[in-house]
Amino acid sequence: MPSGVLLGKLRDFDAYPKTLEDFRVKTYSGAAVTIISGAFMFILFCMELNYYLTTEIQPELFVDTSKGQKLKINIDVTFPKVGCSFLGLDAMDVSGEQQLDIDHNIFKQRLDASGELVTEPPVKEELGDNSENMIKLAGEKLDPNRCESCYGAESEELKDAYRKKGWAFNNAMDIEQCKRDGWIDKIEEQKNEGCRIYGYIEVNKFNMSHTVNHLSFGTDYPGQVNPLDLLTQIAKSDSMMFQYFVKIVPTSYVRINGEMLETNQYSVTKHQKVVTSGILGEQGLPGMFVTYELSPMLVKYTEKNRSFTHFLTGVCAIVGGVFTVAGLIDSMIYHSTNVLKSKIDLGKST
């Protein structure tokens, strides 16, 4: 087959036939449609490019098998009406283990009446291993004239310490504090007696209004939302109990470089009530209580790069779609204008 005939057959496959330049008509409406469609095409291209450059987060759900790990609780709460000396932090885990009046890694910053920070730095009690010093002191002979504590509460302080430790208070005869304040003599004198307690006591009422600046469990990850952050609760009366029931979901976050971050996210339900001892009050203690429960499920987030072929397909769809729609609009405007112009000319001629 001659080459000219072959090229002619090949030309028949052209899906984009061209018209002669002399038969092309350029209009103002076509120019306007071209400019508008070009701007629209550029905006869609920028949006598609931005979508391609952002990291994709793929969520997955698993059963949590990582037990026995420590749970780090980050807390930052402001009580504008309660002084630092009256505030204590207690914690109890699901096994019943209690930590009373926690000081380690906890700071207390004083605020004045207007809520401004007092100039002195936050107070932090350093906890260390003083076992060697305690052993040394225990072996030294005690000064019989020394003062173990204040206000006549020597043995009471010791007994309170034993109660906090959960130890039995035995062999009081051998304890120097109990001998010096006459507690042993009282036991001997009253060992066959009974006791009646009556009267009244006065306790402080606290305004437990507070602002939760930050509360999270573990290390923050990108896009994390903590429901209690910047939450303000105003106590409508004294001696109110604020309860937060928190559901903690263990979370793993895998970065694009393969680094894994073990953390947690949570949801919360809030409740508040008055706990005064009157008829309208309920049983309980005034304060802020956070009750948390760990979910048996684990959420895993994985960062991934978006597909370049998906980006290329999107760009082609944008260009082709906008071009086709713009062509249809231009054709409709052009033919409508010609029909309208023909009717106007026909009306003039008649």
Stockholm file with secondary structure:
# STOCKHOLM 1.0

chainA/1-350         MPSGVLLGKLRDFDAYPKTLEDFRVKTYSGAAVTIISGAFMFILFCMELNYYLTTEIQPELFVDTSKGQKLKINIDVTFPKVGCSFLGLDAMDVSGEQQLDIDHNIFKQRLDASGELVTEPPVKEELGDNSENMIKLAGEKLDPNRCESCYGAESEELKDAYRKKGWAFNNAMDIEQCKRDGWIDKIEEQKNEGCRIYGYIEVNKFNMSHTVNHLSFGTDYPGQVNPLDLLTQIAKSDSMMFQYFVKIVPTSYVRINGEMLETNQYSVTKHQKVVTSGILGEQGLPGMFVTYELSPMLVKYTEKNRSFTHFLTGVCAIVGGVFTVAGLIDSMIYHSTNVLKSKIDLGKST
#=GR chainA/1-350 SS CCHHHHHHHHHTTCSSCCCCGGGCCCCHHHHHHHHHHHHHHHHHHHHHHHHHHSCEEEEEEEECCCCSCCCCEEEEEECTTSCGGGCCCCEECTTCCEECSCCTTCCBCCBCTTSCBCSSCCBCCCCCCCHHHHHHHHTSCCCTTCCCSSTTCHHHHHHHHHHHHTCCCCCGGGCHHHHHTTHHHHHHHHTTCCCCCCSCCCCCCCCCCEEEEEEEESCCCTTCCCTTTTEEECCSSSSEEEEEEEEEEEEEEECTTSCEEEEEEEEEEEEEEECCSSTTCCSSCSEEEEEEEECSEEEEEEEECCCHHHHHHHHHHHHHHHHHHHHHHHHHHHHHHHHHHHHHHHHHHC
#=GC SS_cons         CCHHHHHHHHHTTCSSCCCCGGGCCCCHHHHHHHHHHHHHHHHHHHHHHHHHHSCEEEEEEEECCCCSCCCCEEEEEECTTSCGGGCCCCEECTTCCEECSCCTTCCBCCBCTTSCBCSSCCBCCCCCCCHHHHHHHHTSCCCTTCCCSSTTCHHHHHHHHHHHHTCCCCCGGGCHHHHHTTHHHHHHHHTTCCCCCCSCCCCCCCCCCEEEEEEEESCCCTTCCCTTTTEEECCSSSSEEEEEEEEEEEEEEECTTSCEEEEEEEEEEEEEEECCSSTTCCSSCSEEEEEEEECSEEEEEEEECCCHHHHHHHHHHHHHHHHHHHHHHHHHHHHHHHHHHHHHHHHHHC
//
